[in-house]
Amino acid sequence: MSSSTSHATLRYTAMRIGIFVGCLVFVGLLTYLGVIPAGVGKSNPIWVVLLALIISAPLSYVLLRRQRAAMAEQIAQGVGKAKERLAANQSQEDEVPDAQPKAKAKAKAQAEPGAGSA
């Protein structure tokens, strides 16, 4: 795994949270200054958070394109490795000789002493 994709998910998540917090501060400042309405009654915190989410989503989509691609590559590599391990485990199970039918046949032959001679 290359250094650019080693912590891609963590890097993307941290940058996404950073963009949201920046938008939250920006919207809170605009609300405080009266540029945008503060909401109805006591809905101000909910209004500010929802507006920050709405603004941060397209910003993250555009600004974090490379980080999202690196994260997708990291996840795809992890899924590929998991599939390889699963296939290796399944092939090991297929290669194990089945000793139980022989043991059952031997036990059945011993349990029926008169069945072989007539």
VENQUIBEL-V857770 format. One line per field, one symbol per residue. phi: phi as a letter, one per 40 degrees, with the letter a starting at -180 (. if undefined). A space follows every 10 residues. Layout:
phi: ???
//
This chain:
phi: .cccbcbccc cccccccccc cccccccccc cccgcbcchb gbcdccdccc cccccccccc cccbcccccc cccccccccc cccccccccc cccccccccc cccccccccc cbccccbb
//
